[in-house]
Amino acid sequence: MQTFVKSSLYKITKKTVTSKSVLKLNSVAGGGFAISILAQ
């Protein structure tokens, strides 16, 4: 897993997942997240 912190406002994390992977995402009120899943 690689994590890149561009600023204190957001974080970019890249990881390899499979059909059995479970992603735990934290979201707070007024916040959110974006996710992209790409085939290799």
N, C-alpha and C positions, 0 to 999 in steps of 0.2 A: 504494500500500500504506500502510495506517495501522497503527501499533503503539501500544498503550496499556499502560503498565506500572502495574499496580495496587499491587504490592508486590514485594519481592525473591523471593517464592515463585512467582509465575506471571506470564505475559505474554499479553495478548490481541492477536492480529494479524488484521486484516481485509484480504482481497484478493479481487479479481475473478479467477475462473478460467474456463477453457473446457475442452472435452473433450480438448484437446491439452496442457493444463497438466500439469506435473510438480511435485509438492510434495516438498521435501526436509525431513524431520522428524528432529530429533535427539532421542534418548531415552537416558537413562542408567539403570544398574541402580538399582532402587528408585524410579525416577521414572516418568514417562509423559507422555501428552498426550491431549487431547480435541479432536475436530474436528467441526465442523458444516458441511455444504455445503447451501446453500439456493438454490432456483431464484428468479430475479428475475422 
